[in-house]
């Protein structure tokens, strides 16, 4: 991979927020606190689902995996971002950059698939309640989750190999918080049409397909809710979907804005703000969204809290 000056590109240099060095320490402290909250919230959710028998249901089975993936997803990006903020930039070798891109794509893809699976789970629970137990068996749950991990791995592998088979030349600085596709494409030279088509095709099998599954599921759910005669019954049924719908809206709105738009003329500053939302803020908020809007999770948390207080008494 030779650049225009004939030298081989062996590393990339992340320079996000370097135009405002005075922001470095404040942003470092803010994002560090966000990351710690992300770890605390998602680990807490996984443990809560594991220890409380009332949460051993299909919905919380999927939520446990979503929390685990969110934790990994954030961990693939935020530590490197903190180093960039603290040091005013960071050099990444070619293998490190490609590894970070793969991990981000892998966990982000699984996130999309899990949110789609959870939408299907809510559809079965609302529209086919009598068949819910027979459809969402333990075997079916593990099959869906395994499929999400396998599809995420395959998509991330193909997109990573394709992206890093491109030729990079000229400036090797990435004005972004991590090795992501849009800033990498700005560094390419030569004919990249074939690689970009492959990347787009595999992206279609992740985001748009998952969005379609979610939209169809919720259209059917809304139709079923409108057929419920009592207002109380409609509100109770919709409340079982509210947390998931909030998480879906937050996650996909930022991803769609970032990747399914024309990048020409877009500022790097705008891209960085959006990327912070889906890599830092969303994984942090998800456990709180499901906790604050879910009665079962709040009751399970209070039960664990009361047990810990009781065990602490002499």
N, C-alpha and C positions, 0 to 999 in steps of 0.2 A: 504494500500500500504506500505508494510514493506520493508525496505532496507536490505542489507546483514547483517548489524549490528543489525537488529531487530527494529530499530527506524522507526517511520512513517514519510514519507516525507510530510512536511507541507508547504514548500516554496522552491523556486529556487533562485539562486543567479547569476545574469548576470555579467560577468567579461570581456566583450569585450574590447580589447585594453589595458588590465591591464598590459600586458608585457612591454608596453611602456608608463609609466605614464607621461612622458614629452610631449606626444602627446595630453593629455587630454584637456587642455585649447585651443590650436590651433584648434583641431578638433571640439571642442564645438562651437567656434566662426564661423568656416566654415559651419557646419551643421545648426547652428542657422540661419545664413544668407540665406542658401539654403531653409530652412523651411519657413522663412518669404517671400522669393520670390515665393515659392510654393503657399502660401496663397494669396499673392497679385495677382499673375498671374491668378490663377484659379477663385478667387472671381471676379476679373476684367472681365474674360471671361464670367462668368455666367451673370453678370450685363449687359455687353455689348450686349449679345444675347437677354436679356430681354428688353432693352430699344430701340434697333434699329429694326425697322420693316422689314428692308431688310434681316435681319438674322433670321426671323421667317419662316425658311424652315426646312424640315426633317433633312438635314445634320447637321445644327446648333442646332436643337433640341437634337439630339444625342450627339453632342459635348458639349452642356451645361450639360448634365447628366454625361458625361465623366469627365468634369472639377470638378463637385461636388464630384464624387466618388474619383477622384485623391486627392482632398483636405482631404476627410475623411480617405482615405487609408494611406496617409502620416501622418495624425494626430494620427492614431492608433499606430504608431511606433516611430516617431521622438522625441516627448517629453520625452518618456522613455529612448531613446538612449541618449538624452542630459543629463539626470540625471546620467546615467551610466558614461558618459565622465567626468562630473563635479565632481562626488563623487568617481570615481575610481571603481565603481561597484554599484549594486542596488539589494536589496532583493525584490522578488515578491512572494506574497502568491500564493498558489495553484489556488484559484479562479481568481486572477488577471492575472496569466499566461495563464490560459485557456480562459479568456475573451479576452486577447490580441490576442491569436492565432485565436479565432473565428472571431474577427473583421478584422484582417489581411486577413484571408482566405475568408471572406465574400466580402470585398471590392475588393480584387485582382481577385476573380472569376467574379464579376460584370464587372470589367475592361476588362477582357478577352471577356465576352459576348458582351459588348458594342462595342469593336473593331471589333468583328465578324459581328455585326449588321451594323456597319458603312461600312464595306466592302461590305455587301449585298446591302446597300443603294447606294454605288457608282456603283455597278454592274447594278442595275436597271436604274440609271441615265444615264449610258453610253450605255448599251446594249438595253434598252427598254425605250428610252426617251419619246415616245408618250404615254406610259402607266404609266409613273412615278407618275403623280398626282393621278391617280386612284388607284395605288398600295400603295403608301406611304401616305395614308390618315391619318388624326389625330387619328382615332381609331386604325389603324394599328400601328402607331408610339407608342402610349401608350401601346398597347398590347405587342409589342416587348420589350419595356423598363420594363414593369411590369414583363414579363417573365424572363428578365435578373436578376432583383432583387429577384424574387421568387426562381429561380434556384440557384442563389448565396447563398441565405439563407439556402436552403435545403442542398446543398453541404457542406457549412461551418459547419452547425449543425451536420451532420453525421460525418464528418471528425474530428470535435472537440470532440464529445462524444467518438468516437472510439479511438482517440489518447490518451485521458486522462482516458481511461479505462485500459491502459497499466500499468504495475508495474514498478516503478522507484526505483532503489536501488544504494547503493554506494554513489558516489559524486553527490551532487545536484547542482554543479556549471555548468552554461551554458556559454561556451566561445563563445558568439554570441551577436548581438546587440538587439535581442528580442526573445520571445518565438516562435521559428519556429520549423517545423517538423524535419529536419535533425539533429540539435543538441539535440532535445528531444529524438530521437531514440537512440542516443549514451548512454543515461542514463538508458535505459530499461533493465530489467532482466526477466528471465523466457521466456516462449513461447509467442512470439508476432506475429506469422505468420498470424493468422486469421485477426487481426487488421490491419496489414500492407497490406494485400490483399484488405480489404475493403477500406482503404485509397487510394491505387493505383487505384482501380476501379473507385472511385468517382473523382479522379484527372484526369482520362482519359476522363471523361465527361465534363471537363472544358478545359484544355489546348490543347490536341491533336484535339478534335472536333472543337474548335474555330480556330485553325491553319488550319485545313482542309477546313473549310468554307471560310477563308480568301484566301487560296491558290487557291481554285476553282474559287472564285469570280474574283481574279486578273488574272488568266489564261484566263477567258472569256473576261475580260476587255482588256487585251493585244491583244487578237485575234480581238476584235472589233476595237481597235485603229489601228492595222496594216491594216485594210481594208479601213481606211480613206486615200484618195488619196493625199491630200495636206499635206506637212510637217508642215505647220502652224496649220492646223486643228488637226493633231496628237499631237503636242506640247500643244495646248490649252486644249485638252481633258485630256491628261495625267496630266497636272498641277492641275486639280481638284482632283486628287487622290494622289498627291505627299506628301502632309502634312500627310495624314492618313497612307500612306505606310511608311513614316519615323518613325512615332510614333509606328506603329506595329513592325517594325524591332527592334527598341530600347527596347521595352517592352518585347517582346517574346524571343529575343535572350538571355537576361539575365535570364529570368525564365527557359527557356529550359536548359541553361547551369547549372543552380542551381539544378533543380529537375529531369530532365530526363537524368541522367548520373550516373555512378557508383561512389558512395561516398567513397569507400574504398581507403585509402591512400591519400585522399584529405586533404589539410591543412585547419585549421580553419581560418587562415589569408586570404587565397584565397576566402573562402566562405564569409567572412565578406566584402571583397571588392566588390564581386558580389552583395551581399545583399544591400549594400549602393547604388549601381547603380539603382536597381529596386524599392527601398523604398524611396530614397531621390532624386536622380538625375532625373529619368524619370518623376515623377509627377511635378517637377519644370520645366522641359524643354517642356512638352506638350503644355502649352498655348503659349509659345514663338514660337514653331514649327508651330502651326496653325496661329499665328499672322504674322510672318515674311514671310511665304510662301503663304499667302492668301490675295488677293487684297481686297476682300469684308470686311474682318476683319480689315485690315489697314485703309480702308476708313471709316468704322464705328467708329474706334478709333479716327481718326482725326476729324470726325464730332462732337463727344462728347467733344473732347479737345477744339475745336473752340467754342462750345456752352458754356463751362465752362469759357473760357477766355472772351467771350462776356458778360456773366452774371456778371463777376467780375469787369467790367468797370463801373465807376460812371455814 
